[in-house]
Amino acid sequence: MKYFGTDGIRGQVNSKNINGDMFFKFGLAAGKYFTNLKKKKQTAIIAKDTRLSGYALEPALVSGLASAGMHVYTLGPLPTNGLAMLTKLMNANLGIMITASHNLFNDNGLKLFGPDGLKLSDKIQKKIENLIDKKVQNHLSKPKLLGRVKRLESGTSDYIDILKKKIPKNFKLKNFKIVLDCANGAGYKSAPKMIKSLGAKLIVIGNNPNGFNINKNYGSTFPNKIQKYVKKYKANLGISLDGDADRIIMCDEKGSIIDGDQIIAALAVQWKKRRILKGGVVGTLMSNYGLEKFLKSQKIKFIRAKVGDRYVKEIMQKNKFNLGGEQSGHIILGKFATTGDGLLVALEVIQALNKKVKASKFFNVFLKTPQILENIKIKDNNILKKVSVKKAIKISKKLIKGEGRILVRKSGTEPKIRVMGESKNKALLKKCLKIITNSIK
């Protein structure tokens, strides 16, 4: 698609697509699409993370939506799943999250949700795309049909109220010590407030956003931060969110980093014991082979989806599974939510640990197959179509056949090629990856 990637729209601020002019057009096109569905006025709600650019882009987006005749409610900083939950609760036709997720402050973008709290399908996104490039005059409503705009200050408390309804009323965390890294992002208010309300001893870091420091040396892409603080304060658990709080990476009491695959494996075992696991688990092409092998040993079905939590959710729905996610920490608890929610996943894990079970024991359920991931910055978007690169990939896959696997893909959120390989034969794995990365570079 022209504008939408694997997770909405994303790019550098004041670039081709991420600027006030384009956000007005995005809002106008989305507003036109939804107001065309019914004659009466439709409603959109907007939340954002803590990037400086959000204050420039949000008014343009609001203007576009209202100009198309949609009523708009703005919520301010809120986790992505908080927006998804409130979109459903408020019976809104559209929820829009202004965020670039785990990227640094100089990027921004949009994630779009429908009235069911699910990310918009490729089909609907394509229809909105078709409206973006048409004349602005075609989408403008008549003066008396303009939408109204209102700021809601209750977003954080409403989101926390929803979360509290999903955990036992008597659930408390007295004498339980937690390190929480909010990535200076969207969860900096709601995450500490929610965990503190349960009585935990909380050490909070990455909760002083200034518009520039989101994801910078903090958050799920820098798990060494919680590792350091867990050891320093002898905490029971470390929790690290990303910029829009839909990802989570954790750390056990020994300082070992726990990725999304390990969290999924531990929860799958727990849910199966509690008889609440439905169908099985959905992972992605990036999920560790060790996870697949472990789930098979537990007689739990495992299906791989394309990379992107939206695709994970689609496969979950298709197969009626209620647990899925990515190694990066996007984890969807289908029993409770429609998209990834780091805070919700943390609460689900903590409930199990509150029964005097140490995090190191809870998460140590499978042996990971050695995996290497290389991220290569590119300027040529068609580099994977080059003969020399295709040849390098073919040679590498032939070399490692029977001893591992290699995946090469273009990132849907950044100008990068992601090269992933896994094998117990580390020397062979490094050799194969070097062939590919040298070819791309």
Buried (B, 14 or more C-beta within 10 A) or exposed (E): EEBBBBBBBBBBBBEEBBBBEBBBBBBBBBBBBBBBEEEEBBBBBBBBBBBBBBEBBBBBBBBBBBBBBBBBBBBBBBBBBBBBBBBBBBEBBBBBBBBBBBBBBBBBBBBBBBBEBBBBEBEBBBBBBEBBEEEEEEBBBEEEEBBEBEEBEEBBEBBBEBBBEBBEEEEEBEEBBBBBBBBBBBBBBBBBBBBBEBEBBBBBBBBEBEEEBBBBEBBBBBBEBBBBBBBEBEBBBBBBBBBBBBBBBBBBBEBBBBBBBBBBBBBBBBBBEEEEBBBBBBBBBBBBBBBBEBBEEBEBEBBBBBBBBBBBBBBBBEBEBBBBBBBBBBBBBBEBBBBBBBBBBBBBBBBBBBEEEBBEEBBBBBEBBBBBBBEBEBEEEEBBEEEEBEEBBEBBBEBBEEEBBBBBBBBBBBBBBBBBBBBEEEEBBEBBBBBBBEBBE
